[in-house]
Amino acid sequence: MAAEQMATGEIRPVPPRPLDEIDHDILRILQTDGRASIRSVAERVHVSRANAYARINRLVEDSVIQGFTARVDHERAGQGAAAYITLKIVQNSWRTVRAQLKELPGAAHIALVSGDFDVLLLVHTPDNRALRELVLTRIQSIPEVLSTRTLLVFEETDLDPA
């Protein structure tokens, strides 16, 4: 993450540089196909390869792009059960709970939210038995978790950002 060190020794994050339409187009292309070549990206956004390369590097340096991943068909990968789990947690325990949730097998997304619950967690597990074990044994044993509610996912569709 880009950061600057102050004279006092304090490190503050540097705000990202503003994005233009070409940057947004590059992001859409890479979200759809993270393996797109620099040449392909450059051609599609009508800039030189050097310009596309420099823009992608800047987006990575500014932490706008935080990595390149593969979209996985969880069912075909042996993770046929999915659920959103809502959690009510002890006030001011978000960082502690988040660190423990990140370690859970199958945790795909964790969000601190407002409303009737505090945390929304998306998990993928091999089956409902593993899901039950994850909720009852792992999540509910976290001391800062006050309650959970599990919402089974019957079908998922990833939206193409293009």
C-alpha positions in Angstrom: 0.0 0.0 0.0 1.3 3.4 -0.9 2.3 5.4 2.2 4.4 8.4 3.2 6.4 8.8 6.4 6.0 12.0 8.3 8.8 13.9 10.0 7.4 12.6 13.3 7.9 9.0 12.1 4.1 8.5 11.6 3.2 6.6 8.4 0.0 7.8 6.6 -1.5 6.2 3.6 -1.2 8.3 0.4 -4.6 8.9 -1.2 -4.9 7.2 -4.6 -4.5 9.4 -7.7 -7.8 10.2 -9.5 -8.9 7.6 -12.1 -9.9 8.6 -15.6 -12.1 6.8 -18.0 -9.2 4.8 -19.5 -8.3 3.6 -16.0 -11.9 2.5 -15.3 -12.0 0.7 -18.7 -8.7 -1.1 -17.8 -10.2 -2.2 -14.4 -13.4 -3.6 -16.1 -11.2 -5.6 -18.6 -9.0 -7.0 -15.8 -12.0 -7.8 -13.6 -13.5 -9.8 -16.5 -10.2 -11.4 -17.5 -7.3 -11.0 -15.0 -5.1 -12.9 -17.5 -5.6 -10.3 -20.3 -2.2 -9.4 -21.8 -0.9 -5.8 -21.8 -1.1 -5.8 -25.5 -4.8 -6.8 -25.5 -5.6 -4.3 -22.8 -3.8 -1.5 -24.7 -5.6 -2.3 -27.9 -9.0 -2.4 -26.2 -8.6 1.0 -24.5 -6.7 2.5 -27.5 -3.4 3.4 -25.8 0.1 2.2 -26.3 1.4 -0.9 -24.6 3.8 1.3 -22.6 0.9 3.5 -21.4 -1.3 0.5 -20.5 1.7 -1.1 -18.6 2.3 2.2 -16.7 -1.4 2.6 -15.9 -1.7 -1.0 -14.6 1.4 -0.6 -12.5 0.1 2.7 -11.0 -3.2 1.0 -10.2 -1.3 -1.8 -8.4 1.0 0.7 -6.7 -2.0 2.8 -5.5 -3.7 -0.4 -4.2 -6.6 0.1 -6.5 -5.8 -3.3 -7.9 -5.1 -5.5 -4.9 -4.3 -8.7 -6.8 -5.3 -11.0 -9.6 -7.5 -14.0 -9.0 -9.4 -16.7 -10.7 -13.2 -16.9 -10.5 -14.0 -20.4 -9.3 -17.1 -22.5 -9.8 -17.3 -23.6 -6.2 -19.6 -26.5 -6.9 -17.2 -28.0 -9.5 -14.4 -27.3 -7.0 -16.0 -29.5 -4.3 -17.5 -26.6 -2.4 -21.2 -27.3 -3.2 -22.7 -25.6 -0.1 -22.7 -21.9 0.4 -24.2 -19.6 3.0 -24.3 -16.0 4.1 -23.9 -15.9 7.9 -24.8 -12.8 9.8 -23.1 -12.2 13.1 -23.9 -9.9 16.1 -20.6 -9.2 17.8 -19.4 -7.4 21.0 -19.0 -3.7 20.4 -15.5 -2.6 19.3 -14.4 -6.2 18.6 -14.5 -6.0 14.7 -10.8 -6.3 14.2 -10.4 -9.3 16.5 -13.4 -11.1 15.0 -12.3 -10.3 11.4 -8.9 -11.8 12.1 -10.5 -15.0 13.3 -13.0 -15.2 10.5 -10.3 -14.8 7.9 -8.8 -18.0 9.1 -12.0 -20.0 8.5 -11.9 -22.6 5.7 -14.1 -21.5 2.9 -14.5 -17.8 4.0 -15.0 -15.9 0.8 -16.1 -12.4 1.9 -16.3 -10.6 5.2 -18.0 -7.2 5.7 -18.7 -5.0 8.6 -22.3 -3.7 8.0 -25.0 -1.6 9.6 -28.4 -2.7 10.5 -29.8 -5.6 12.5 -26.5 -7.4 12.6 -22.8 -6.4 12.5 -21.0 -8.7 10.2 -21.9 -10.5 7.0 -19.8 -13.5 6.1 -20.0 -15.6 2.9 -18.7 -19.1 3.1 -18.4 -22.1 0.8 -18.1 -25.6 2.2 -18.2 -29.1 0.7 -21.6 -29.8 2.1 -24.2 -28.9 4.7 -22.6 -31.1 7.4 -19.3 -29.1 7.0 -21.3 -25.8 7.0 -23.0 -26.9 10.3 -19.7 -27.7 11.8 -18.2 -24.4 10.7 -21.1 -22.4 12.2 -21.6 -24.4 15.4 -18.0 -25.3 16.3 -15.8 -22.6 14.8 -17.8 -19.4 14.5 -20.0 -19.7 17.6 -16.9 -20.5 19.7 -15.4 -17.0 19.0 -15.9 -15.3 22.3 -16.9 -11.9 20.8 -19.7 -13.5 18.6 -23.0 -12.9 20.4 -25.2 -14.6 17.8 -25.3 -16.0 14.3 -27.9 -16.5 11.6 -27.3 -18.7 8.6 -28.9 -18.1 5.2 -28.4 -20.9 2.7 -27.5 -20.0 -0.8 -29.5 -22.0 -3.3 -27.9 -20.5 -6.5 -25.1 -18.0 -7.1 -24.4 -15.8 -10.1 -21.3 -13.7 -10.4 -22.0 -10.5 -12.3 -19.7 -9.7 -15.1 -18.3 -6.2 -14.5 -18.2 -5.5 -18.2 
